[in-house]
Amino acid sequence: MEKKGIELYSPKYYYTCAFGGVLACGLTHTFVTPLDLVKCRRQVDTKLYKGNFDGWSKIYRAEGFRGLYTGWGPTFIGYSLQGAAKYGFYEVFKKKYSDLAGEETAHKYRTTIYLAASASAEILADIALCPWEALKVRMQTSTVPFAKGTLEGFNKIKSQEGLSGFYKGITPLWGRQVPYTMMKFASFERTVEYIYASLGKPKQDYNKLEQLGVSFLGGYIAGVFCAIVSHPADTLVSKLNNVKKAEGESTLALSLRLTKELGFTGIWRGLGTRVIMIGTLTALQWLIYDYVKVSTGLPTTGSGGQEKK
């Protein structure tokens, strides 16, 4: 018996998209924690490890397998919350902005719709992510272990710095995540559209497995662009959450000081690692997200160029 699909743009549709976002972001970011751990530490201290394998080897010898997953708790919580808001609100804003523009205009300027919807969604998503990102980075980059677990680390920041300790990195986080997400969604939508156009048949002529393959490929290509666009801000976020402000120093002043100290070379440090990480991450996220949609009877994301919304 064919599974009854969920009505597009119904509350259940948006809840499903949010759930897909939880799995897509929470699971994938947690999975690549060892890669993220070495990347963050190298951004803070260039002499710490020669590369990924050297970093993993040293961490494993010193801390065992558990050490490779330092910060996995706040990573899972933070990116699960962020994923729910990112994907759920993207669908909400994409529909809202398309309705405001009208069918013809929305189709003609669909890339603008993708950019606006993803930026709006990410601004909200980062409010949920920021406290957990601050804790993750603190746990991963502190030379002396910051906390034994997520709860201890959360309470430590709360008692020492209050709410501002969790949100001092919100501006650079927006600077990293908003361009990243705009590139992630817009480039994915247009890449998927290009793939189907190159294949010569509309999306509906392919089975679900083939469509998921397109989602994975489109996601990887989009991920490479995402990593490049967002990397300088990512480096700055890692530094900000590991350096204390001088007395009376604002977050903006600290950001400018760190940017000057890092220089052009320093701000791009770890890009190769991040391209691999984000490319794989983004491909898996779109695959998981679209699998959730397909498994509930919904269509995969993309191919806006073949049919008007």
Buried (B, 14 or more C-beta within 10 A) or exposed (E): EEEEEBEEBEEEBBEBBBBBBBBBBBBBBBBBBBBBBBBBBBBBEEEBBEEBEEBBEBBBEEEEEEBBBBBBBBBBBBBBBBBBBBBBBBBBBBBBBBEEBEEEEBBEBBBBBBBBBBBBBBBBBBBBBBBBBBBBBBBBBBEEEBBEEBEEBBEBBBEEBEEEBBBBBBBBBBBBBBBBBBBBBBBBBBBBBBBBEEEEEEBEEBEBEEBBBBBBBBBBBBBBBBBBBBBBBBBBBBBBBBBEBEEEEEBEEBBEBBBEEBEEEBBBBBBEBBBBBBBBBBBBBBBBBBBBBBEBEBBBBBBBBBEEE
